């Protein structure tokens, strides 16, 4: 230990002053460069031509259609991911079955696959030259270059979020409360809604929040399957790209400011939920010791 | 009626947890399943509850074969070692849970529910805590609430899994007696699992001693203590000194007053309080001396050291009331002679 002054007992305070200054400095610089600067730039550019132009850009039919599509995709994807996540977490944390580890690996798959590849998978399956292409054409069902394709691609990249939050949480909390509920005569569903769900609610909300952020902000996978049809298959991120490529900078940054606002809101809620989650885990650990 | 277990066996992979257990528990008894870790007692309890299923065998509760019934239909109350109280509900809601999840037809009215919950809280003497949350309670309070919760559905059998294992020693002592009194009041057939033989002796009216998945002995506390039927039970319950005739102890045991005519074995188990101690001044008559003693409140435990013929030393434990010890006025290193009044013989 390089402590020059003798007083503090906590480990952090025994670092020399220059070490502390350097570490804090690096952190501030990183946060400034990668978070504050981009956010400030987005806002500056969005309002570069004044409030009126800002609102005008957002009221354009293409922009409104993009916002509607993004909200629709999120509204479909988030509930489906949540249902899947809760079922998978219940199965993995409560049952022992063969292939459990394989299931866990599959759940982690979207994190290791590039989103562009994810989009490509769906083109290969549902596209005009894909496996199901002819069958879909016969029945006049459009998946690729239409809304269903966008929903599928978004589902692929978001489905691990809720499961990954819940599985370790449910394993940590343990199943004794559920056994107690069953012994008192509760059915499986009653146990789930009255005992399990309240115990994991903060972890669940946290997973839903992350899932929503990803669903609304996804670019790569959606870009491949979307077809970029103005007013029909452009989500907000795609609309931003299109506007920017057409030199409509105010329009692009105005839409981007919406996503930036979503990011800040997500961050605030995430911090709150993380704190709540920590409280719950601490309480359950204490209950296990006593 | 009561509980009947026929040929219950359970394996976990290669490990045999329970080996053809046959057990009949009469109605209204307070039974302890006692044994060291890994003997199968918790597994047996959970099979009776329906939290686990036996590989073979059948479980009968009140004459009905419940082997394939789920836990929620068996009408049992279960108390866990770590309480398993619903952490997001108040004490009142915890106890009311079992009543609220009943099918609509059997559900009590809000007024009836309130009355029942409060009467249970009064039974466990914790009515004043009804609006607290579990993490605001002490361990002893939590366990009493857990018990009240289990009793709310009026189970025909009460099962407790090491109920006092997570509590402080003094709280444990208080709750043991409290459970015994509660059982006298309610008379529900109860089974509790413990590895603490003192607890089993103090609380239960019948003790079932288990080892390696088999029942070693079943009986009242005095039967188990005074008449152990196997070597394991004798060693596990209370303190025991073990002397093997094969180690050339016959002469010595003879000299201490033990007769082994009609002895049913070659190993003698002697309880510490069956050893009388006398002071002897001459070295010629005895090779036993007092090494140390421990003050255990009303009794004193003496640690006696004995030189064996082959040169090794063995320790013998004797117990006597404190007054007697004071009368003898022994000090460390004093030579003593022993007189053994009773022994159990095993092979």
Boltz contact constraints between the chains, C-beta under 6 A:
constraints:
  - contact:
      token1: [A, 176]
      token2: [B, 80]
      max_distance: 6.0
  - contact:
      token1: [A, 176]
      token2: [B, 84]
      max_distance: 6.0
  - contact:
      token1: [A, 177]
      token2: [B, 84]
      max_distance: 6.0
  - contact:
      token1: [A, 177]
      token2: [B, 86]
      max_distance: 6.0
  - contact:
      token1: [A, 179]
      token2: [B, 51]
      max_distance: 6.0
  - contact:
      token1: [A, 180]
      token2: [B, 84]
      max_distance: 6.0
  - contact:
      token1: [A, 182]
      token2: [B, 71]
      max_distance: 6.0
  - contact:
      token1: [A, 182]
      token2: [B, 72]
      max_distance: 6.0
  - contact:
      token1: [A, 183]
      token2: [B, 71]
      max_distance: 6.0
  - contact:
      token1: [A, 183]
      token2: [B, 78]
      max_distance: 6.0
  - contact:
      token1: [A, 184]
      token2: [B, 97]
      max_distance: 6.0
  - contact:
      token1: [A, 184]
      token2: [B, 98]
      max_distance: 6.0
  - contact:
      token1: [A, 184]
      token2: [B, 153]
      max_distance: 6.0
  - contact:
      token1: [A, 185]
      token2: [B, 72]
      max_distance: 6.0
  - contact:
      token1: [A, 185]
      token2: [B, 98]
      max_distance: 6.0
  - contact:
      token1: [A, 185]
      token2: [B, 101]
      max_distance: 6.0
  - contact:
      token1: [A, 185]
      token2: [B, 153]
      max_distance: 6.0
  - contact:
      token1: [A, 186]
      token2: [B, 101]
      max_distance: 6.0
  - contact:
      token1: [A, 190]
      token2: [B, 101]
      max_distance: 6.0
  - contact:
      token1: [A, 195]
      token2: [B, 86]
      max_distance: 6.0
  - contact:
      token1: [A, 198]
      token2: [B, 88]
      max_distance: 6.0
  - contact:
      token1: [A, 283]
      token2: [B, 135]
      max_distance: 6.0
  - contact:
      token1: [A, 290]
      token2: [B, 139]
      max_distance: 6.0
